[in-house]
Amino acid sequence: MSRLELVNVTKRFGDQVAVSDFNLTVDDGELVSFLGPSGCGKTTTLRMTAGFEAPDSGSVVVDGVDMTEIPTNKRGMGMVFQGYALFPNMTATENVEFGLAVRKRPLADRRARVAELLELFGLAHVAGSYPHQMSGGQQQRVALARAVAIQPGVLLLDEPLSAVDAKVREELRTEIRRMVTQLGITTILVTHDQSEALSISDRVVVMNRGAIEEVGTPAQVYAEPRSAFTAGFIGAMNEIPVRIVSGAQGLVERRGHRVTAPGAAGLADGELALLLVRPESLEPLSATNGSLNGDLTLTGQVEVQTFLGATTRLLIREFPAGAGEGPALPPTRRIAVDVPSASAGRWPAGSELAVRVPVEASRVIAGRSAAEAARQTPTTPATPTTPPGV
Amino acid sequence: MRSPTDGPLAGAPIATRRRGGRAAFALIPFAILVGAFLLVPTVALVWGSFHDSNTGAFTLSNYSYLGDPLDLVPFRNSLELSLAATILGSVVGLLIAQAIVSSRRPIVQEIATTFSSVAANFAGVPLAFAFGATLGLNGLITVALKNNGIDINEGGFRLRSLMGLIVVYAYWEIPLMVLVMLPPLQAMKPSWREAAEILGASRWQYLRSVAIPILMTPFISSLLLLYANAFGAYATAYGLTTGFVSLVPIEISNLTNGDVSHNLGVADALAIGLAVIMAICIGSRAILERRSTRWLAR
C-alpha cells in the first residue's frame, strides 16, 4: 500500500498541452479512476506515473519519495495494459512469475506466490496455456495476476476492460474491485467508460483537455456535477435553460414560472444558466406546462422511443414558448425522459406529454451547455448515454 | 451407384455442398500447375536418378557421388557459399530492418521496402554483369580504388571466386532479409517492453526473456529461406563465373548440357540431393512460421 501524489504535473507534446498542472493525491488502498474522452490526457498522466513519459514539470511522489527521475523498472509499480501485453512466448504461469524472476526471488517462493495468484484469479486450469490459447477474459486475469504478483505499491490499470466483451467486462469489474479491496493496493484506473469508473471507484477524476474537471465520489460526480462537461459526460443529462432571478435566494425563472433550485445560489442576477436534470428524475404528467407544487413542468411531443430494457427513453421536443411566458431563453434540446418500459406504450411517438422537473433532483450551473463543452473535445459522446446503475 | 449424400459433405446443406463443389472446381488450375511443374518433374527426377541415362536400366550408380569426396565438392562449395551469404545477409539485413523499424517514419519504411523488393529480385545475368562492371578486374570501382592506391585484387579478392560470389549473393540476401524480418520486427508490441520494464526488468532482461525468444523463430525461419535461396541460385553464379566455380546447380547444368560430361542420370541424382536440402529448409521454415504467426498475430 502506498500514497501517491501527483504534484503540478504538466506534459506537452510539441505545441499541444497533453496534461496541464495536474494535482492529485491518492490515499493508501484507494481506487481512483481517471475518466474522460479520448485525448483528455488520462493515459498520458498514467504513463507519467509509471515513468514511461517524463513530465515537463511537476513531480510524481510515492510515500513521500520523489519518483520523477527514478526509472520505471525501479518504481515498484504494477500495470495492466490496454491490450494485456502478455508475453506470447510464455505460459500463464511464466507470465505471472516474470516479475518475481527478474527480482531473483527464490524459486520456491516464486512458485508458491504464482500458485496462490493463479488460484485467486481462477486461472489454475490454464496455468500451462500460452496467451493465444486463452480467452480474452483469461488473458486479462493473467495480466492482473502478473501485475499484482510483485506486490506493487501502486497498481495502474490502462483501460483494462476495453478489449473484452460486455459480459466478461462486468465480471472483471467486480473482480478488480474485489482484488483491490482484498490486497489493499493503491490503484489508478484509466477509462473512458463512465459506468466502469462509477461502479468500481472510490473516487472519480473527470478529465477534459488535459486538466482535471472535477474530483469526487461516484455518487457526487453523477448526482451533483459541478460543471457542464461532467454533467454531459457522465450519464444522460437534460439541460434546461433558465434565468437567474435572485442569486441570493437561489431563485430561477423559466417561461414566467419561478422555482428555487439547488446550485442557483451565488449566481449573478439576470444571468442565463442551465438547470440539469437526469432523464430518470423526470416524471410524466397529464397536467399542463408551468409550475406544479414548486416544480417546473415541460410539455412537448414525443419524437422517439428507445427501449433500454427495464426502462424506455422518450425523446421529447418541447413546444415553443407562448406569448407572455416571460423573457426569451435559448431553446431546449430534446428532453430525455426515462419511463418504465411497461408503461411506455402510453406515450407513442407523436403523442403529447407533460413532465414534472423535480427541483430537489436538479442542479443549476452557470456557463455554456454540456453540448458546447463536449464540442471542444472531439471524441466526447454527442448523445446521452445510458445512466450507470449507481 | 454413389449417393449424393455420400462423402465428406454428407448431411451438409445443399448450398454448402454447392459452395464446396465450386471451391474444388476453382482449385483445378492450381492443381494443374502443381502437377505440371512440381509433381511430374519430381517423379521424373526420382525415376531418372535411379536409371542409367544411356541404357535405361535400373542403377544406384548415379548416387555414387555420395561416397566420393571429390564428387561432393560442388555440395561442399554450395553449402559454404550459401552459409556465408546467409550469415552476411542475415546479420546486415537484420540490422538494417531494425534501423528501419526504429526510424518510425512511414516514408523511410516505404522507401526501404520498395528498394528491398527490387534489390531482392535483381539477380541472374544482369546482376552478374553489374558486378563485373563495377567490381570485376577492370570494373569501375576496382579501377577507381586502384587509382587511389587500393588494389582489392592484391588483397586476394576475386569476383570470379567463392568470396566474390558471397559478395554478389549478399546483394540480394540482405534486402531479402530486410523484407522478411520487417513484419516480425514491426509486430513487436512496445507494450511488451513496457510491461517487462514496469515488472522490474532491465533492457537486457527484456531482450533475453521476451524479445529474442519471440524473434528467434522468424529469424531462424528467415535464415532457412536465405539459405535455400542461395543454395538454389544458378544464373547469377553461372553468369559471373561461367561455371568456373563448382556449385551444385552449375554441375547439374554441366551434366545436362555439357558435351563431355553429359549424364542425365547423375544430374537427376544431384538434383535430388539439392531438392532434399531445399525441402528441409522450406519444410522447417513452414513449421517455424506457424508458431511465429501465433505469437506475432496483431
Interface residues (C-beta under 8 A of the other chain):
Chain A: A50 G51 F52 P71 T72 N73 K74 R75 G76 M77 G78 M79 F81 Q82 G83 A85 L86 F87 P88 N89 M90 F98 G99 A101 V102 R103 Y130 H132 R146 A147 I150 L156
Chain B: K189 S191 W192 E194 A195 A196 E197 I198 L199 G200 A201 S202 Q205 S209 V210 P213 I214 R294 W295 L296 A297
